[in-house]
Every structure is written in C-alpha cells, then in structure tokens.
Amino acid sequence: MDVANTTVDAIAYADDLVLFAETPLRLQERLNGLVTGLSKAGMVLNPAKCLSFYIQALGKAKSSCLSPCSVCIGGEPLRILGPTDAFTYLGVPFTYRGKQPIRHRPLLHKMNTEISRAPLKPPQRITLLKRHCVPKLMHDLVLRSVYRQMLKRLGSKFAKQ
C-alpha cells in the first residue's frame, strides 16, 4: 500500500496488526519473520484470531478480485476472508472492499430504549447520554466516512430523545 509515495507494509496499534504483501508467498514470508521476531520477545500469534485475504489485480481489465490466499502460522492455516465476510480492526468493521457503511440508527434506538427503560432520574439520563452514548457514537463517526445528511438525522434524533 502506498501513502504519500511511501510504501506502507504494516499497520500496528497495541496488539492489533495488519500486514500487507504483494503476493500470498510474500505474506507467508513476512508472517514467518514476524513469528520468529515475536518468539524472541516471548510472544506468540494466535492463529484463531488471524485471517488472510488476497486482492488480485486484473491487469488489462483494470480491476481486481478477491482470490484464495492460504497462509499458515506455525503450520496452522489462517481463516480465509470470503466475499461476504467482515472483520473488525480497532472497533471498525471492514470487508475486503474497505470500511463497512455506518448503521447508527439501530444503535441509537437500542441505547435510547435501554436508557428509557432504566429507572433513572432525568439528570442521570443526561449524564449517561453524555458519558456513554455520545462517546460510543463518536468513535464510529471519527473513524468512518460520515456525510452531512447523516449527521443532521442523528442530531435531530438526539434532540427528540
């Protein structure tokens, strides 16, 4: 992946890691190197929490497709991401095509229902909204593509509640 004319071959945050490679063979080599490096530090990868996918460029067609990519960690094959599968990275759901669209209405409705049913006084409800609900929505809004109309709808929904 190229960003500002610099090749980015990994993204890491705390214990979450994404590796990029041009081919499945190169990905396997990078995984083997990672396993070796982690073992020297007394750490291991959990293959059950890992997955792989390979987006193959179709040269003349100027498009790409999801192709099978079989890689292993310690002899154990990783789960292969299918065309309808999703995964979560830093709390944001992705598919092989990129970030999934935001679905805030059901989440907002669920939070509103839970707060409404709880035996709370009005100031407690406001505090819960400010300290829990808004930050929970903010995480998704900051890390995803957001459109003006969606923000207007969310704002009016909050105002009605």
DSSP file (Angstrom, degrees, kcal/mol; ACC not computed):
  #  RESIDUE AA STRUCTURE BP1 BP2  ACC     N-H-->O    O-->H-N    N-H-->O    O-->H-N    TCO  KAPPA ALPHA  PHI   PSI    X-CA   Y-CA   Z-CA
    1    1 A M              0   0    0      0, 0.0     7,-3.8     0, 0.0     2,-0.5   0.000 360.0 360.0 360.0 131.9    0.0    0.0    0.0
    2    2 A D  E     +A    7   0A   0      5,-0.2     2,-0.4     7,-0.1     5,-0.2  -0.889 360.0 177.6-107.3 130.8    1.4    3.4   -1.0
    3    3 A V  E >  S-A    6   0A   0      3,-2.8     3,-1.3    -2,-0.5     0, 0.0  -0.987  75.8 -16.3-131.0 120.1    0.8    6.5    1.1
    4    4 A A  T 3  S-     0   0    0     -2,-0.4    -1,-0.1     1,-0.3     3,-0.1   0.909 127.6 -54.3  51.6  48.0    2.4    9.8    0.1
    5    5 A N  T 3  S+     0   0    0      1,-0.2     2,-0.4    -3,-0.0    -1,-0.3   0.696 117.2 114.2  60.6  22.1    4.9    7.9   -2.2
    6    6 A T  E <   -A    3   0A   0     -3,-1.3    -3,-2.8     2,-0.0     2,-0.5  -0.987  68.9-124.8-122.3 131.5    6.0    5.8    0.8
    7    7 A T  E     -A    2   0A   0     -2,-0.4     2,-0.6    -5,-0.2    -5,-0.2  -0.632  21.3-161.6 -77.7 123.3    5.3    2.0    0.9
    8    8 A V        +     0   0    0     -7,-3.8     3,-0.1    -2,-0.5    -1,-0.0  -0.927  17.6 168.9-104.3 117.3    3.4    1.0    4.0
    9    9 A D        +     0   0    0     -2,-0.6    11,-2.4     1,-0.2     2,-0.3   0.396  63.2  25.3-111.6   2.9    3.7   -2.7    4.6
   10   10 A A  E     -B   19   0B   0      9,-0.2     2,-0.4    -9,-0.1     9,-0.2  -0.973  53.4-159.6-160.6 149.5    2.2   -2.9    8.1
   11   11 A I  E     +B   18   0B   0      7,-2.5     7,-2.7    -2,-0.3     2,-0.4  -0.998  22.1 178.2-129.3 127.4   -0.2   -1.1   10.4
   12   12 A A  E     +B   17   0B   0     -2,-0.4     2,-0.3     5,-0.2     5,-0.2  -0.989  16.2 169.8-135.2 141.5    0.1   -1.7   14.1
   13   13 A Y  E >   -B   16   0B   0      3,-2.6     3,-2.7    -2,-0.4     2,-0.2  -0.895  69.6 -50.3-147.5 117.6   -1.7   -0.4   17.2
   14   14 A A  T 3  S-     0   0    0     -2,-0.3    -1,-0.0     1,-0.3     0, 0.0  -0.370 125.5 -17.6  53.5-117.3   -1.2   -2.0   20.6
   15   15 A D  T 3  S+     0   0    0     -2,-0.2     2,-0.5    -3,-0.1    -1,-0.3   0.224 116.9  98.9-103.9  15.7   -1.7   -5.7   19.9
   16   16 A D  E <   +B   13   0B   0     -3,-2.7    -3,-2.6     2,-0.0     2,-0.4  -0.884  50.5 177.8-103.0 132.6   -3.6   -5.3   16.6
   17   17 A L  E     -B   12   0B   0     -2,-0.5     2,-0.4    -5,-0.2    -5,-0.2  -0.996  18.9-168.1-139.6 137.9   -1.5   -5.7   13.4
   18   18 A V  E     -B   11   0B   0     -7,-2.7    -7,-2.5    -2,-0.4     2,-0.4  -0.997  12.4-162.0-123.1 127.1   -2.2   -5.6    9.7
   19   19 A L  E     -B   10   0B   0     -2,-0.4     2,-0.4    -9,-0.2    -9,-0.2  -0.894   1.8-158.9-108.0 139.4    0.4   -6.9    7.3
   20   20 A F        +     0   0    0    -11,-2.4     2,-0.3    -2,-0.4     3,-0.1  -0.916  16.1 167.7-113.6 143.9    0.4   -6.0    3.5
   21   21 A A        -     0   0    0     -2,-0.4     6,-0.1     1,-0.1    -2,-0.0  -0.986  40.1-128.0-152.0 154.8    2.2   -8.1    0.9
   22   22 A E  S    S+     0   0    0     -2,-0.3    -1,-0.1     1,-0.1     3,-0.0   0.802  93.2  16.1 -73.9 -29.6    2.2   -8.2   -2.9
   23   23 A T  S  > S-     0   0    0      1,-0.1     4,-2.1    -3,-0.1     5,-0.1  -0.929  78.1-111.1-139.6 160.4    1.7  -12.0   -3.1
   24   24 A P  H  > S+     0   0    0      0, 0.0     4,-2.4     0, 0.0     5,-0.2   0.873 119.5  55.2 -59.2 -36.1    0.5  -14.8   -0.8
   25   25 A L  H  > S+     0   0    0      1,-0.2     4,-2.1     2,-0.2     5,-0.1   0.926 108.3  47.1 -62.8 -44.4    4.0  -16.2   -0.9
   26   26 A R  H  > S+     0   0    0      1,-0.2     4,-2.3     2,-0.2    -1,-0.2   0.866 110.2  53.7 -65.3 -36.1    5.5  -12.8    0.3
   27   27 A L  H  X S+     0   0    0     -4,-2.1     4,-2.7     2,-0.2    -2,-0.2   0.917 107.5  50.6 -63.6 -42.6    2.8  -12.7    3.0
   28   28 A Q  H  X S+     0   0    0     -4,-2.4     4,-2.5     1,-0.2    -2,-0.2   0.910 110.3  50.0 -61.6 -41.6    3.8  -16.1    4.2
   29   29 A E  H  X S+     0   0    0     -4,-2.1     4,-2.2     2,-0.2    -1,-0.2   0.914 111.8  47.8 -61.4 -43.3    7.5  -15.0    4.4
   30   30 A R  H  X S+     0   0    0     -4,-2.3     4,-2.3     2,-0.2    -2,-0.2   0.894 111.5  50.4 -66.5 -39.6    6.5  -11.9    6.3
   31   31 A L  H  X S+     0   0    0     -4,-2.7     4,-2.9     2,-0.2    -2,-0.2   0.915 109.2  51.3 -63.5 -42.8    4.4  -13.9    8.7
   32   32 A N  H  X S+     0   0    0     -4,-2.5     4,-2.2     1,-0.2    -2,-0.2   0.919 111.4  47.7 -60.7 -43.1    7.3  -16.4    9.3
   33   33 A G  H  X S+     0   0    0     -4,-2.2     4,-2.5     2,-0.2    -1,-0.2   0.888 111.9  50.3 -63.5 -39.3    9.6  -13.4   10.1
   34   34 A L  H  X S+     0   0    0     -4,-2.3     4,-2.9     2,-0.2     5,-0.2   0.922 109.4  50.3 -64.7 -44.7    7.0  -11.9   12.4
   35   35 A V  H  X S+     0   0    0     -4,-2.9     4,-2.2     1,-0.2    -2,-0.2   0.911 111.9  48.8 -60.1 -43.0    6.6  -15.3   14.3
   36   36 A T  H  X S+     0   0    0     -4,-2.2     4,-1.5    -5,-0.2    -2,-0.2   0.936 113.4  46.3 -62.6 -47.4   10.4  -15.5   14.6
   37   37 A G  H  X S+     0   0    0     -4,-2.5     4,-0.8     1,-0.2    -2,-0.2   0.903 113.4  48.5 -63.2 -42.2   10.7  -12.0   15.9
   38   38 A L  H ><>S+     0   0    0     -4,-2.9     5,-3.0     1,-0.2     3,-0.7   0.883 106.8  56.3 -66.3 -37.7    7.8  -12.3   18.4
   39   39 A S  H ><5S+     0   0    0     -4,-2.2     3,-1.3     1,-0.3    -1,-0.2   0.858 101.7  57.0 -64.6 -33.1    9.2  -15.6   19.7
   40   40 A K  H 3<5S+     0   0    0     -4,-1.5    -1,-0.3     1,-0.3    -2,-0.2   0.787 109.0  47.1 -65.6 -26.1   12.5  -13.9   20.6
   41   41 A A  T <<5S-     0   0    0     -4,-0.8    -1,-0.3    -3,-0.7    -2,-0.2   0.354 123.5-107.0 -94.9   4.7   10.4  -11.5   22.7
   42   42 A G  T < 5S+     0   0    0     -3,-1.3     2,-0.3     1,-0.3    -3,-0.2   0.726  81.2 120.7  79.3  21.8    8.5  -14.3   24.3
   43   43 A M      < -     0   0    0     -5,-3.0     2,-0.3    -6,-0.1    -1,-0.3  -0.808  42.0-162.7-117.5 159.3    5.2  -13.6   22.4
   44   44 A V        -     0   0    0     -2,-0.3     2,-0.3    -3,-0.1    -9,-0.0  -0.966  19.9-120.1-137.3 154.6    3.1  -15.7   20.0
   45   45 A L        -     0   0    0     -2,-0.3     3,-0.1   -10,-0.0     5,-0.0  -0.726  22.1-134.4 -89.1 144.5    0.4  -15.1   17.4
   46   46 A N    >   -     0   0    0     -2,-0.3     3,-2.0     1,-0.2     4,-0.3  -0.872  11.8-161.8 -99.3 103.9   -2.9  -16.7   17.9
   47   47 A P  G >  S+     0   0    0      0, 0.0     3,-1.3     0, 0.0    32,-0.5   0.789  87.7  65.2 -57.8 -27.5   -3.9  -18.2   14.5
   48   48 A A  G 3  S+     0   0    0      1,-0.3    -2,-0.0    30,-0.1    -3,-0.0   0.748 104.1  46.0 -66.8 -22.2   -7.5  -18.4   15.6
   49   49 A K  G <  S+     0   0    0     -3,-2.0     2,-0.3     2,-0.0    -1,-0.3   0.354 102.9  83.5 -99.8   4.8   -7.7  -14.6   15.8
   50   50 A C    <   -     0   0    0     -3,-1.3    29,-0.9    -4,-0.3     2,-0.3  -0.715  51.8-180.0-107.9 157.3   -6.0  -14.1   12.5
   51   51 A L  E     -c   79   0C   0     -2,-0.3     2,-0.3    27,-0.2    29,-0.2  -0.969   9.7-151.8-147.9 164.5   -7.3  -14.0    8.9
   52   52 A S  E     +c   80   0C   0     27,-2.4    29,-2.8    -2,-0.3     2,-0.3  -0.968  13.1 171.3-137.2 153.2   -6.0  -13.6    5.4
   53   53 A F        -     0   0    0     -2,-0.3     2,-0.5    27,-0.2    29,-0.1  -0.968  17.0-149.1-156.1 154.9   -7.2  -12.3    2.1
   54   54 A Y  E     -D   67   0D   0     13,-1.0    13,-3.1    -2,-0.3     2,-0.8  -0.983   2.1-158.7-131.2 119.6   -5.6  -11.6   -1.3
   55   55 A I  E     -D   66   0D   0     -2,-0.5     2,-0.5    11,-0.2    11,-0.2  -0.879  19.3-155.3 -99.3 110.8   -6.9   -8.9   -3.6
   56   56 A Q  E     -D   65   0D   0      9,-2.9     9,-2.1    -2,-0.8     2,-0.3  -0.737  10.0-131.1 -94.2 129.0   -5.5   -9.8   -7.1
   57   57 A A  E     -D   64   0D   0     -2,-0.5     2,-0.9     7,-0.2     7,-0.3  -0.590   8.4-148.4 -76.4 135.3   -5.1   -7.1   -9.7
   58   58 A L  E  >> -D   63   0D   0      5,-3.5     5,-1.2    -2,-0.3     4,-1.0  -0.808  18.0-157.4-105.8  89.0   -6.6   -8.0  -13.1
   59   59 A G  T >45S+     0   0    0     -2,-0.9     3,-1.4     1,-0.2    -1,-0.2   0.793  79.7  29.1 -34.7 -76.0   -4.1   -6.1  -15.3
   60   60 A K  T 345S+     0   0    0      1,-0.3    -1,-0.2     2,-0.1    -2,-0.0   0.797 119.2  56.2 -67.4 -28.3   -5.8   -5.4  -18.6
   61   61 A A  T 345S-     0   0    0     -3,-0.4    -1,-0.3     2,-0.1    -2,-0.2   0.613  99.8-138.8 -76.8 -11.0   -9.3   -5.3  -17.1
   62   62 A K  T <<5 +     0   0    0     -3,-1.4     2,-0.2    -4,-1.0    -3,-0.2   0.893  68.4  93.6  51.8  45.2   -8.1   -2.6  -14.7
   63   63 A S  E   < -D   58   0D   0     -5,-1.2    -5,-3.5    -7,-0.0     2,-0.3  -0.792  62.9-132.5-144.7-171.6  -10.0   -4.1  -11.8
   64   64 A S  E     -D   57   0D   0     -7,-0.3     2,-0.3    -2,-0.2    -7,-0.2  -0.949  10.6-160.8-146.2 164.3   -9.3   -6.5   -9.0
   65   65 A C  E     -D   56   0D   0     -9,-2.1    -9,-2.9    -2,-0.3     2,-0.6  -0.976  30.8-102.0-146.1 159.3  -10.9   -9.6   -7.4
   66   66 A L  E     -D   55   0D   0     -2,-0.3   -11,-0.2   -11,-0.2    -2,-0.0  -0.737  44.1-173.3 -82.7 121.6  -10.7  -11.5   -4.1
   67   67 A S  E     -D   54   0D   0    -13,-3.1   -13,-1.0    -2,-0.6     2,-0.0  -0.855  32.5 -91.5-116.9 152.3   -8.6  -14.6   -4.6
   68   68 A P        -     0   0    0      0, 0.0     2,-0.4     0, 0.0   -15,-0.1  -0.332  40.1-171.8 -60.2 142.0   -8.0  -17.5   -2.2
   69   69 A C        -     0   0    0    -17,-0.2     2,-0.8    12,-0.1    12,-0.1  -0.869   4.5-167.4-141.6 101.3   -4.9  -17.0   -0.1
   70   70 A S        +     0   0    0     -2,-0.4     2,-0.3     7,-0.1   -42,-0.1  -0.816  21.2 155.9 -98.4 108.8   -3.7  -19.9    2.0
   71   71 A V        -     0   0    0     -2,-0.8     7,-2.7     7,-0.2     2,-0.3  -0.917  22.6-150.9-127.7 157.7   -1.1  -18.9    4.7
   72   72 A C  E     -E   77   0E   0     -2,-0.3     2,-0.5     5,-0.3   -41,-0.0  -0.884  12.9-151.5-129.1 155.8   -0.2  -20.5    7.9
   73   73 A I  E >  S-E   76   0E   0      3,-2.5     3,-1.6    -2,-0.3   -41,-0.0  -0.975  91.5 -16.2-124.3 115.1    1.1  -19.6   11.4
   74   74 A G  T 3  S-     0   0    0     -2,-0.5    -1,-0.1     1,-0.3   -42,-0.0   0.853 129.6 -53.4  60.3  35.3    3.1  -22.5   12.9
   75   75 A G  T 3  S+     0   0    0      1,-0.2    -1,-0.3     0, 0.0    -3,-0.0   0.355 114.6 116.8  82.5  -6.5    1.6  -25.0   10.5
   76   76 A E  E <   -E   73   0E   0     -3,-1.6    -3,-2.5     1,-0.0    -1,-0.2  -0.856  66.1-126.8 -98.4 120.6   -2.0  -23.9   11.3
   77   77 A P  E     -E   72   0E   0      0, 0.0    -5,-0.3     0, 0.0     2,-0.2  -0.342  21.6-124.0 -67.3 144.2   -3.8  -22.3    8.3
   78   78 A L        -     0   0    0     -7,-2.7    -7,-0.2     1,-0.1   -27,-0.2  -0.535  32.1 -94.5 -83.6 152.9   -5.4  -18.9    8.8
   79   79 A R  E     -c   51   0C   0    -29,-0.9   -27,-2.4   -32,-0.5     2,-0.5  -0.454  40.9-132.7 -63.5 136.3   -9.1  -18.3    8.2
   80   80 A I  E     -c   52   0C   0    -29,-0.2     2,-0.4    -2,-0.1   -27,-0.2  -0.834  15.2-124.7 -98.5 127.4   -9.6  -17.0    4.7
   81   81 A L        -     0   0    0    -29,-2.8   -27,-0.2    -2,-0.5   -12,-0.1  -0.549  28.0-153.1 -71.7 125.6  -11.9  -14.0    4.3
   82   82 A G    >   -     0   0    0     -2,-0.4     3,-0.9     4,-0.1    14,-0.3  -0.391  31.8 -94.8 -92.4 175.2  -14.7  -14.6    1.8
   83   83 A P  T 3  S+     0   0    0      0, 0.0    14,-0.1     0, 0.0    13,-0.1   0.744 125.5  37.4 -64.9 -23.5  -16.5  -12.1   -0.3
   84   84 A T  T 3  S+     0   0    0     11,-0.1     2,-0.1     2,-0.1    -3,-0.0   0.421  96.7 105.0-106.4   0.7  -19.4  -11.7    2.3
   85   85 A D    <   -     0   0    0     -3,-0.9    11,-0.4     1,-0.0     2,-0.3  -0.414  49.7-163.0 -81.6 157.1  -17.2  -11.9    5.4
   86   86 A A        -     0   0    0      9,-0.1     2,-0.3    -2,-0.1     9,-0.2  -0.929   5.0-166.8-133.8 158.8  -16.3   -9.0    7.6
   87   87 A F  E     -F   94   0F   0      7,-2.5     7,-3.6    -2,-0.3     2,-0.5  -0.942  18.9-124.7-140.2 163.5  -13.7   -8.4   10.3
   88   88 A T  E     -F   93   0F   0     -2,-0.3     2,-0.4     5,-0.2    -2,-0.0  -0.939  20.1-177.4-115.5 131.0  -13.1   -5.7   12.9
   89   89 A Y  E >  S-F   92   0F   0      3,-2.4     3,-1.6    -2,-0.5    -2,-0.0  -0.984  78.8 -16.0-127.1 119.8  -10.0   -3.6   13.3
   90   90 A L  T 3  S-     0   0    0     -2,-0.4    -1,-0.1     1,-0.3   -74,-0.0   0.841 129.1 -53.9  54.8  37.5   -9.8   -1.1   16.1
   91   91 A G  T 3  S+     0   0    0      1,-0.2    -1,-0.3    49,-0.0    -3,-0.0   0.476 115.4 113.4  82.4   2.2  -13.6   -1.4   16.5
   92   92 A V  E <   -F   89   0F   0     -3,-1.6    -3,-2.4    51,-0.0     2,-0.2  -0.931  64.5-130.3-110.4 124.0  -14.3   -0.5   12.9
   93   93 A P  E     -F   88   0F   0      0, 0.0     7,-2.4     0, 0.0     2,-0.3  -0.524  30.2-179.0 -76.1 138.0  -15.9   -3.3   10.7
   94   94 A F  E     -FG  87  99F   0     -7,-3.6    -7,-2.5     5,-0.2     2,-0.2  -0.909  17.2-165.1-129.2 155.6  -14.2   -4.0    7.3
   95   95 A T  E >   - G   0  98F   0      3,-2.6     3,-1.3    -2,-0.3    -9,-0.1  -0.692  52.6 -87.5-119.7-177.1  -14.8   -6.2    4.4
   96   96 A Y  T 3  S+     0   0    0    -11,-0.4     3,-0.1   -14,-0.3   -10,-0.1   0.736 129.7  58.3 -65.8 -17.6  -12.2   -6.9    1.6
   97   97 A R  T 3  S-     0   0    0      1,-0.3     2,-0.3   -14,-0.1    -1,-0.2   0.628 119.2-100.1 -84.2 -14.3  -13.7   -3.8   -0.1
   98   98 A G  E <  S+G   95   0F   0     -3,-1.3    -3,-2.6     0, 0.0    -1,-0.3  -0.918  73.6   4.4 131.2-158.7  -12.9   -1.5    2.8
   99   99 A K  E    S-G   94   0F   0     -2,-0.3    -5,-0.2    -5,-0.2     3,-0.1  -0.328  70.4-122.4 -64.9 142.2  -14.9    0.1    5.7
  100  100 A Q        -     0   0    0     -7,-2.4    -1,-0.1     1,-0.1     3,-0.1  -0.521  36.9 -91.6 -80.7 153.6  -18.5   -1.0    6.1
  101  101 A P        -     0   0    0      0, 0.0     2,-0.3     0, 0.0    -1,-0.1  -0.258  46.0-101.9 -63.6 153.7  -21.2    1.6    6.0
  102  102 A I        -     0   0    0     43,-0.3     2,-0.3    -3,-0.1     3,-0.1  -0.562  29.4-170.2 -78.6 137.0  -22.3    3.1    9.3
  103  103 A R     >  +     0   0    0     -2,-0.3     4,-0.7     1,-0.1    -1,-0.1  -0.694  26.3 149.2-125.7  77.1  -25.5    1.8   10.8
  104  104 A H  H  >  +     0   0    0     -2,-0.3     4,-3.3     1,-0.2     5,-0.3   0.764  55.5  73.1 -85.3 -25.9  -26.2    4.3   13.6
  105  105 A R  H  > S+     0   0    0      1,-0.2     4,-2.7     2,-0.2     5,-0.2   0.936 100.0  44.3 -58.0 -49.5  -30.0    4.3   13.7
  106  106 A P  H  > S+     0   0    0      0, 0.0     4,-2.5     0, 0.0    -1,-0.2   0.913 116.5  47.8 -61.9 -39.5  -30.3    0.8   15.2
  107  107 A L  H  X S+     0   0    0     -4,-0.7     4,-2.6     2,-0.2    -2,-0.2   0.930 113.6  46.8 -64.7 -45.5  -27.5    1.5   17.8
  108  108 A L  H  X S+     0   0    0     -4,-3.3     4,-2.5     1,-0.2    -1,-0.2   0.900 112.8  49.8 -63.6 -41.2  -29.1    4.8   18.7
  109  109 A H  H  X S+     0   0    0     -4,-2.7     4,-2.5    -5,-0.3    -2,-0.2   0.915 111.2  49.2 -63.4 -43.3  -32.5    3.3   19.0
  110  110 A K  H  X S+     0   0    0     -4,-2.5     4,-2.4    -5,-0.2    -2,-0.2   0.931 112.7  46.6 -62.8 -46.3  -31.2    0.5   21.2
  111  111 A M  H  X S+     0   0    0     -4,-2.6     4,-2.4     1,-0.2     5,-0.2   0.914 112.9  50.2 -63.0 -41.8  -29.3    2.9   23.5
  112  112 A N  H  X S+     0   0    0     -4,-2.5     4,-2.6    -5,-0.2    -1,-0.2   0.909 110.8  49.3 -62.6 -42.5  -32.4    5.1   23.7
  113  113 A T  H  X S+     0   0    0     -4,-2.5     4,-2.1     2,-0.2    -2,-0.2   0.922 111.8  48.4 -62.5 -44.9  -34.6    2.2   24.6
  114  114 A E  H  X S+     0   0    0     -4,-2.4     4,-1.2     1,-0.2    -2,-0.2   0.906 114.1  45.6 -63.7 -42.0  -32.2    1.0   27.3
  115  115 A I  H  < S+     0   0    0     -4,-2.4     5,-0.3     1,-0.2    -1,-0.2   0.897 112.6  51.5 -68.4 -39.7  -32.0    4.5   28.9
  116  116 A S  H  < S+     0   0    0     -4,-2.6    -2,-0.2     1,-0.2    -1,-0.2   0.871 112.3  45.5 -65.3 -37.0  -35.8    5.0   28.7
  117  117 A R  H  < S+     0   0    0     -4,-2.1    -1,-0.2    -5,-0.2    -2,-0.2   0.707  92.3  97.8 -80.4 -20.2  -36.5    1.7   30.4
  118  118 A A  S  < S-     0   0    0     -4,-1.2     2,-2.3    -5,-0.2     7,-0.0  -0.435  85.7-116.4 -71.3 141.9  -33.9    2.2   33.2
  119  119 A P        +     0   0    0      0, 0.0     2,-0.3     0, 0.0    -1,-0.1  -0.471  66.1 140.7 -78.1  74.1  -35.2    3.5   36.5
  120  120 A L        -     0   0    0     -2,-2.3     0, 0.0    -5,-0.3     0, 0.0  -0.842  53.4-120.3-119.1 152.9  -33.2    6.8   36.3
  121  121 A K    >>  -     0   0    0     -2,-0.3     4,-2.0     1,-0.1     3,-0.8  -0.556  40.2-103.0 -82.0 156.0  -33.9   10.4   37.2
  122  122 A P  H 3> S+     0   0    0      0, 0.0     4,-2.2     0, 0.0     5,-0.2   0.867 121.5  52.0 -51.1 -44.0  -33.6   12.9   34.3
  123  123 A P  H 3> S+     0   0    0      0, 0.0     4,-2.2     0, 0.0     5,-0.1   0.871 109.3  51.4 -63.0 -32.0  -30.2   14.2   35.3
  124  124 A Q  H <> S+     0   0    0     -3,-0.8     4,-2.5     2,-0.2     5,-0.2   0.884 108.2  51.7 -68.7 -37.6  -28.9   10.6   35.4
  125  125 A R  H  X S+     0   0    0     -4,-2.0     4,-2.5     2,-0.2    -1,-0.2   0.920 109.9  49.0 -63.7 -43.4  -30.2   10.0   31.9
  126  126 A I  H  X S+     0   0    0     -4,-2.2     4,-2.7     2,-0.2    -2,-0.2   0.922 111.5  49.6 -61.7 -44.6  -28.4   13.2   30.7
  127  127 A T  H  X S+     0   0    0     -4,-2.2     4,-2.8     1,-0.2     5,-0.3   0.913 110.6  49.9 -61.1 -43.3  -25.2   12.1   32.3
  128  128 A L  H  X>S+     0   0    0     -4,-2.5     4,-2.0     2,-0.2     5,-1.4   0.903 111.4  49.0 -63.1 -41.6  -25.5    8.6   30.8
  129  129 A L  I  <>S+     0   0    0     -4,-2.5     5,-2.7     3,-0.2    -2,-0.2   0.942 115.7  43.2 -60.5 -48.1  -26.0   10.1   27.4
  130  130 A K  I  <5S+     0   0    0     -4,-2.7    -2,-0.2     1,-0.2    -1,-0.2   0.877 122.7  35.9 -67.6 -39.1  -23.0   12.5   27.7
  131  131 A R  I  <5S+     0   0    0     -4,-2.8    -1,-0.2    -5,-0.2    -2,-0.2   0.671 134.2  14.0 -93.9 -17.7  -20.6    9.9   29.2
  132  132 A H  I  X5S+     0   0    0     -4,-2.0     4,-1.9    -5,-0.3    -3,-0.2   0.731 123.0  42.9-121.4 -56.5  -21.6    6.8   27.4
  133  133 A C  I  ><S+     0   0    0     -5,-1.4     4,-2.1     2,-0.2     5,-0.2   0.939 114.8  45.8 -66.9 -50.1  -23.8    7.2   24.3
  134  134 A V  H  ><S+     0   0    0     -5,-2.7     4,-2.8     1,-0.2    -1,-0.2   0.936 114.2  48.1 -62.6 -47.2  -22.2   10.2   22.7
  135  135 A P  H  > S+     0   0    0      0, 0.0     4,-1.9     0, 0.0    -1,-0.2   0.886 109.8  54.1 -60.5 -35.7  -18.6    8.8   23.1
  136  136 A K  H  X S+     0   0    0     -4,-1.9     4,-1.0     1,-0.2    -2,-0.2   0.917 113.6  41.2 -63.7 -42.2  -19.7    5.4   21.7
  137  137 A L  H  X S+     0   0    0     -4,-2.1     4,-2.5     1,-0.2    -1,-0.2   0.873 109.4  60.1 -70.6 -37.3  -21.1    7.1   18.6
  138  138 A M  H  X S+     0   0    0     -4,-2.8     4,-2.7     1,-0.2     5,-0.3   0.877  97.3  59.7 -59.6 -39.5  -18.1    9.5   18.3
  139  139 A H  H  X S+     0   0    0     -4,-1.9     4,-1.7     1,-0.2    -1,-0.2   0.940 111.7  39.4 -55.4 -49.4  -15.7    6.6   17.9
  140  140 A D  H  X S+     0   0    0     -4,-1.0     4,-0.9     1,-0.2    -1,-0.2   0.898 114.9  52.8 -67.7 -40.4  -17.5    5.4   14.8
  141  141 A L  H  < S+     0   0    0     -4,-2.5     3,-0.2     1,-0.2    -2,-0.2   0.856 111.6  46.0 -66.0 -34.6  -18.1    8.8   13.4
  142  142 A V  H  < S+     0   0    0     -4,-2.7    -1,-0.2     1,-0.2    -2,-0.2   0.871 116.4  43.6 -75.1 -37.3  -14.4    9.8   13.7
  143  143 A L  H  < S+     0   0    0     -4,-1.7     2,-0.3    -5,-0.3    -1,-0.2   0.448 112.0  54.7 -91.8   0.2  -13.1    6.6   12.2
  144  144 A R  S  < S-     0   0    0     -4,-0.9     2,-0.4    -3,-0.2   -52,-0.0  -0.774  94.1 -83.3-128.0 171.7  -15.5    6.3    9.3
  145  145 A S        -     0   0    0     -2,-0.3     2,-0.4     2,-0.0   -43,-0.3  -0.630  49.6-171.7 -74.2 127.5  -16.8    8.2    6.3
  146  146 A V        -     0   0    0     -2,-0.4     2,-0.3    -4,-0.1     3,-0.0  -0.966  10.0-150.9-127.7 140.1  -19.6   10.5    7.5
  147  147 A Y     >  -     0   0    0     -2,-0.4     4,-2.0     1,-0.1     3,-0.3  -0.825  24.1-120.1-112.9 151.6  -22.0   12.6    5.4
  148  148 A R  H  > S+     0   0    0     -2,-0.3     4,-2.3     1,-0.2     5,-0.2   0.880 111.6  53.1 -55.5 -45.3  -23.7   15.8    6.4
  149  149 A Q  H  > S+     0   0    0      1,-0.2     4,-2.3     2,-0.2    -1,-0.2   0.885 107.8  51.5 -61.0 -39.1  -27.2   14.4    6.0
  150  150 A M  H  > S+     0   0    0     -3,-0.3     4,-2.6     1,-0.2    -1,-0.2   0.914 109.3  49.9 -65.3 -41.2  -26.5   11.5    8.3
  151  151 A L  H  X S+     0   0    0     -4,-2.0     4,-2.6     2,-0.2    -2,-0.2   0.893 109.8  51.5 -63.4 -39.3  -25.2   13.9   10.9
  152  152 A K  H  X S+     0   0    0     -4,-2.3     4,-2.5     2,-0.2    -2,-0.2   0.923 110.9  47.9 -62.7 -43.7  -28.3   16.1   10.6
  153  153 A R  H  X S+     0   0    0     -4,-2.3     4,-2.1     2,-0.2    -2,-0.2   0.917 113.1  47.7 -63.9 -43.2  -30.5   13.0   11.1
  154  154 A L  H  X S+     0   0    0     -4,-2.6     4,-2.5     2,-0.2    -2,-0.2   0.916 111.9  50.9 -63.2 -42.4  -28.5   11.8   14.1
  155  155 A G  H  X S+     0   0    0     -4,-2.6     4,-2.3     1,-0.2    -2,-0.2   0.913 111.6  46.0 -62.0 -44.0  -28.7   15.3   15.6
  156  156 A S  H  X S+     0   0    0     -4,-2.5     4,-1.9     2,-0.2    -1,-0.2   0.857 111.3  53.1 -69.3 -32.7  -32.4   15.6   15.2
  157  157 A K  H  X S+     0   0    0     -4,-2.1     4,-1.3    -5,-0.2    -2,-0.2   0.916 110.7  46.9 -66.5 -42.4  -32.9   12.1   16.6
  158  158 A F  H  < S+     0   0    0     -4,-2.5     3,-0.2     1,-0.2    -2,-0.2   0.907 110.4  53.2 -63.5 -41.6  -30.8   13.0   19.7
  159  159 A A  H  < S+     0   0    0     -4,-2.3    -1,-0.2     1,-0.2    -2,-0.2   0.872 107.4  51.2 -63.5 -36.7  -32.8   16.3   20.1
  160  160 A K  H  <        0   0    0     -4,-1.9    -1,-0.2     1,-0.3    -2,-0.2   0.809 360.0 360.0 -69.2 -29.7  -36.1   14.4   20.1
  161  161 A Q     <        0   0    0     -4,-1.3    -1,-0.3    -3,-0.2    -2,-0.2   0.482 360.0 360.0 -79.2 360.0  -34.9   12.0   22.7
